Amino acid sequence: MDVILVPLLKIVFVVIDLYIWAIVISMILSWLVAFNVVNRGNRLVAIVGDVLFRITEPLLGPIRRILPDMGAVDLSPMVLILILWFVEGVLQRLAIRLV
């Protein structure tokens, strides 16, 4: 069982970490666009922004609906990162018990 489960959990951990990085990059890109540091008219910025939006929005959308409206401050990425860290910690504890 360990032969399959441990590498599978390692892949899950890498995917969670990559997803957290996608959230962080999406937040930074949104700030750069908001402060006119980068222009959404730039094709590369538009493509990267669109890809990040499509990756992160399925999980951020429901969290945004639950959280109260804070105006210009969006706390949903922080909430999602905390949830992902929690899930990762639970999976690490399970992996330790299984091995």
C-alpha positions, 0 to 999 in steps of 0.5 A: 500500500505504501508503494502507491500511496506515498508517491500519490500523496507527494503528487497531491502536495505538489499540486496543492503547493502549485495551486497556492502559487497560482493564487499568489501570482493571481493576486499580485497580477491583479494588484499590478493591473489595479495600480497601472503597472502592467496593462491588460491590453498587453497580450501576454498579460491578458493570457496569463491573467485569463489562465490564472482566473480560470484556474483559481476562480472555481474555488475562489468564487464560492468563498467570495459568496460566503464572505461579507463584502469588504469593499476593495479588499478581497479576503477570499485568496487568504481564506483559500490558502489557509484551507489548502494549508489545513488540507495539506496538514491533514494529509501529511498527518495521515501519511505519517500514520500510514507509513 
